Amino acid sequence: MSLYMEDESGIEFPFDERKTAELVIGAALDYVQCPYEAEVNLLLTTDEAIREMNREHRGIDRATDVLSFPMLEFEEPGDFTGIDEETGDVFDPESGELVLGDIVISKERAAAQAEEYGHSLKREYAFLIAHSMLHLSGYDHMEEEERAVMEEKQREIMRMVNIPR
């Protein structure tokens, strides 16, 4: 697994952000049984920057905690059977890794939510990555049934990495 990570926030977290991201991404890939080595891009940013992206890409003019930009379309969430080397531009030509997509996290929002929900900053950060990894694997939460499925999968990934609520 390759993680390309950039932090433009200027905000320091009191734990190893890369190590935590790699742990959660690896667990999520195992959980969804991704059959390929995968590549994920992670951008850590500010409320202002994520608000701009949210407005530009989703038409919602407010800051959010996390945005996911999947590179793949799935017939069924988490079903990688329709994806192979012939699928073309979803594999990095240099590494051969499956490019899952981009995760953008507002570190300001993550910090505020950790305090609001009464759990650690590391837990909130890891949770946002787990949540986004499910989006990059085709899961969504628009319908109540989808939301329940996604919430259970998030809990399982968080158990796997042993970062409790």
Secondary structure, DSSP 8 states (H G I E B T S, - for coil): -EEEEEE-S----SS-HHHHHHHHHHHHHHHTT--S-EEEEEEEE-HHHHHHHHHHHHS--S--SEEEEES---SSTT-GGG--GGG-TTB-TTT--EEEEEEEEEHHHHHHHHHHHTS-HHHHHHHHHHHHHHHHTT---SSHHHHHHHHHHHHHHHHHTT---
